[in-house]
Amino acid sequence: MSDSILQLTQRLTQFRDDRDWRKFHNLKDLIQCVGIEAGELMELTQWKTTDEVEEAAADPVFRTRLGEELSDVFLYLLLVAERAGLDIAEEAHRKIDTNGNKYPVEKARGNAKKYTEL
């Protein structure tokens, strides 16, 4: 695990443990929390066009909310990985490698087709 991810995970688990919350953080509930927080992230774009969302990225109020929701999703992902004993950085590298094999540059560049259609 990269040092910064490890340090962040340690800080997060210390925050959790200081409050005696680990007993509430079972794997099932943590995974559900990721989805719930992802829904809150998606809510920021609800009823907006693509252009409106892109423009909102320059608005300080929107950026603050976006940062909060991104952080909620990310922190829960760290807790899921910690609970499951996975190195999230290693898993992410592995997934990029897998996707590189599924989507070779010469076939995937410039289109959004699924790998099964390339």
DAQUI-V795616 format. One record per residue. N is the residue number from 1. RES is the residue in one letter. BURIAL is 1 if it has 24 or more other C-alpha atoms within 12 Angstrom, else 0. D_CENTER is the distance of its C-alpha to the mean C-alpha in whole Angstrom. Layout:
# DAQUI-V795616
[[N/RES/BURIAL/D_CENTER] [N/RES/BURIAL/D_CENTER]]
This chain:
# DAQUI-V795616
[[1/M/0/16] [2/S/0/16] [3/D/0/18] [4/S/0/16] [5/I/0/13] [6/L/0/16] [7/Q/0/17] [8/L/0/14] [9/T/1/14] [10/Q/0/18] [11/R/0/18] [12/L/1/15] [13/T/1/17] [14/Q/0/20] [15/F/0/20] [16/R/0/19] [17/D/0/22] [18/D/0/24] [19/R/0/24] [20/D/0/24] [21/W/0/21] [22/R/0/21] [23/K/0/23] [24/F/0/21] [25/H/1/18] [26/N/0/18] [27/L/0/16] [28/K/0/17] [29/D/0/16] [30/L/1/13] [31/I/1/12] [32/Q/0/13] [33/C/1/12] [34/V/1/8] [35/G/0/10] [36/I/0/12] [37/E/1/10] [38/A/1/8] [39/G/0/12] [40/E/0/13] [41/L/1/10] [42/M/0/12] [43/E/0/15] [44/L/1/16] [45/T/0/17] [46/Q/0/19] [47/W/0/22] [48/K/0/22] [49/T/0/23] [50/T/0/21] [51/D/0/23] [52/E/0/23] [53/V/0/19] [54/E/0/19] [55/E/0/22] [56/A/0/20] [57/A/0/18] [58/A/0/21] [59/D/0/22] [60/P/0/22] [61/V/0/21] [62/F/0/18] [63/R/0/17] [64/T/0/17] [65/R/0/15] [66/L/1/13] [67/G/0/12] [68/E/0/12] [69/E/1/10] [70/L/1/7] [71/S/0/8] [72/D/1/9] [73/V/1/5] [74/F/1/5] [75/L/1/8] [76/Y/1/8] [77/L/1/6] [78/L/1/9] [79/L/1/11] [80/V/1/11] [81/A/1/11] [82/E/1/14] [83/R/1/16] [84/A/0/16] [85/G/0/17] [86/L/0/15] [87/D/0/14] [88/I/1/10] [89/A/0/12] [90/E/0/14] [91/E/0/13] [92/A/0/11] [93/H/0/14] [94/R/0/16] [95/K/0/14] [96/I/0/14] [97/D/0/18] [98/T/0/18] [99/N/0/17] [100/G/0/20] [101/N/0/22] [102/K/0/21] [103/Y/0/21] [104/P/0/24] [105/V/0/25] [106/E/0/28] [107/K/0/27] [108/A/0/24] [109/R/0/24] [110/G/0/25] [111/N/0/24] [112/A/0/21] [113/K/0/23] [114/K/0/21] [115/Y/0/22] [116/T/0/25] [117/E/0/27] [118/L/0/27]]
